[in-house]
Amino acid sequence: MDGSKLVDKIAIVSKKAEFALDVDEWTLDNTGMALLGIQSTDTVGSFIEIMGAAAVERQLKFTGNNDFGGKVEIILPHCFLMCKDAISMIGDDWGPLAITGQILRTAPGGDLTQGSFGTLRFLTGATGTAPLASPNTLNYYIGKGSVFTAPLE
């Protein structure tokens, strides 16, 4: 027989955050992020050097405009992008670019005991009185929206 056990402390030794998104617009910046590329120009015009960058880092802001569920704004101030997902060149749907990466924690003034990975805010009018019983369609979520990127400051 075993005795009873009471847990009095759990130590968190690491925190990790990742993101994945599909964008439909094949712009130079989006393809550069998806392919770990460097934007270059020659006499013909602008192009991407595929896998030419050692690292791609960006700030990301997602603003939800979905028809169902809460509309949210997510701000990730420091993301390290990776090129690890397949890009669909031929298909029956829009050709999404898969962008994935690690979300890095921001530490104000370099203080590693402070900071967060980013923020999530419910936008005005995004929630309502929902019944506790299923189906609770006010809390369903279909992820539609716009993603804005910017170089790190």
Secondary structure, DSSP 8 states (H G I E B T S, - for coil): ----------------EEEEEEE----HHHHHHHTT-EEEE-SS-EEEETT--S-EEEEEEEEE--SSS--EEEEEEEEEEE--S---SS-SS---EEEEEEE--B-GGG-TTS-BS-EEEE-TT------SSS--GGG-----EEEEEE---
